[in-house]
Amino acid sequence: MEFDLLIFDLDNTLLRTDAVAHFRGAEFVDQQPLKYRDSLITHARASVTPIYPQTFFEALKRAHPQLRIGILTRAPRAYLDVLLTLFYPRFAFDATVAAREVAHPKPAPDGIREIARRTGTTDASRVAVIGDDKVDLQAAYRAGVWMVSEESAWPVKLQFDQYAMLERMPDARIKGPADLMPFLQSRVEHLPLMEAWAVEGKAPCTARPPRIEAINHFDRTSEKRAPVRIQVLGRRFRDDDDDKHRRAWHRLSMDIESLKNAETFPDYWIGTLRAALTEKARFAKGNHAVVTVVPAKPGREPRLEHLLAQLAQSHRDTPIRARDRQVLSFKPDVFAYLDGVRSHHGEYLNAAERFANVRDHFKVVNPTLVAGRSFIVLDDVTTSGATLFYAHHYLVDNGAASVILLSFTKAVSAQ
């Protein structure tokens, strides 16, 4: 066990509670009469079911007696106490925090910090929040702790909050106790692929398929081109107050910054890209795929071009085998920026401005060489997704057979 403290959300994380949602409004925050309690008990017995039964926590505590387990909810105390009495009568949680018991509710980190204080937990990297909602993730990131997305009660057709959770890439995605236990036993294996390599410095020892998240990115201009799907290998936590506590111990975020002007890259970067190409290049149409990169802007260090050369040399030394008879070639000059392109980060461009900037200052260098060929385009950080968005569309506009977009990291935040 690599954790000191687990903090569970209540509704649709510990228990399926949609049928009793009308009992947890703000009007029920104060002490409630017996009529409220009796009515909630009747409804809960008929319609609430555990996702994590009492027996799970009893077994977990027997196996790990030093582990602390808490509950953080925005529901009223009366509601929480009734459900705990009904479904966990023989299990004592180490700390529970309900509505208005801290200064600021989720998505603020106050409740997480209060439970950590009550349980004597001081190391944020040994705390995990398990929850089903975007506010759980926001609170976890702001507190600097691990976030596990509990998806057992998610609807078949995802809603906005679920997509918002996935876009921020929780540390692990699970459905119930059978998924949670492997995470608790070996959390690194559940991380996005590049983060797992960053922690281990090598390929993680796991039989699990590599975690590569596919995230749709949409046009932010009036043209409304079709959305594109970017395959993401890890996260880069932003350098702001909301994310500084999580960023402080996040290896990949620090490496992305320290290698900003690098000419050579760590072995784990090359290993990650080899693993990603092995997994994704098999989806390229035909038996030949061109691997390329988003180019450096004028006057900038061509670091991704350096990385591509290092990856190409690794391929020459030991060929990457995505599928039988598939040939990978590495070509750094498929794209170029035009004079006048602006700096997204340096000039604080918003998403719409970034899309317009790339649309008007980015091109395929030799369109006649694109038709009928498949491409895999690499980038290091995706924020708005504008560059990879137009890399995809400009290749398709010129007749590319298929385009796969791979980003080492996605800029994520608790915001």
Disulfide bonds with the S-S distance in Angstrom:
none
